[in-house]
Amino acid sequence: MQKWGLVLGAGGARGVAHVGFLQALEEEGLTPDLVTGCSMGAIVGGCYCAGVPVSTLKERILRLRLWQIASLNVAPLHANGLLRLTKARKILEEFLGNKTFSDLDIPFACVATDLERGESVLFREGSVLDAVIASSSVPGAFTPAQIDGRLYVDGGVTERVPVRAAKEMGAYKVVAVDALGDLMQKKPTGSLVDTILRCFDIMDTRTALHRRRRYKKNVLYLEPALGGMDQYQVKQLSLAYEKGYELGKSRSADLRAFLEETE
C-alpha cells in the first residue's frame, strides 16, 4: 500500500466530526502515514499525531463551551479581534506541551494564512502549539497569532482542506474530510451578524469547490452528513462527533478499496 495522508479540514464546531472519524479509523485498523489539518482540523490532527488518545479528545471536546475556549478582549479594535484564545491555548498545552513537529508520533503539518502576504503558509517545524493556534485564529473573532514577527489568521481563509500540503509531504493517496462541506444548505436568519457570516460561508464554499477540482487525482473527499449545523455554535458537538463516526464506519470498505487500488 502506498503512503497515504489524512486531511482534516476546517470546520469550527462541525470539525468535532474529525474526532468521530478518527475513532472509526482506529476501530477499522486504518492509521494514516501523515496528517495535515486546518483550523479545527489542525487542533484535532495535531493532538492525534502527538499521541493523545481519541477517547480523551472525545471526552474533553464534547464538554467544551465557548466561555472555556475564549475570553473577550477589553479593547477589541486595538487587539484586532473580539476574543482571545488564551484559554484554548492552556487547554492545548495539556496535550501538546512544548512539542515540536519533529517530536510527533505521526508526521503532521497545518496551514495558516499570512495576514500581510495574503497567502497560505504550511507549518512543518517549530512549536506545534503555536502553529495550531495560528491555524485556528478566525479573523475578526480572534486576535491574529504572531510567530517570528508575522501575523497569522485561520488557514481556512485560503485553504480550508489542505490536500496540497499532504501531497507535498509525500502522500500518494489522500483521504480528505471536509467538515464544512456544502455550506449552502444553511438558511440565513436575516440578522446582521448572520448575514455577514453567510457571505463568508458562500465565498468559502465557492473557493473550496474550486480547489477540489484542482486536487482530485488519488484524492477521496468525504463529508459528514451535518446538514445545516452551524459551525459557529457549540450546541451540537455530540451530533458532529456521531456523524463523523458514522462516516468513517459506513465508508470503511470504500476507504480500504481506495487505498489498495493501483493505477
Disulfide bonds with the S-S distance in Angstrom:
none
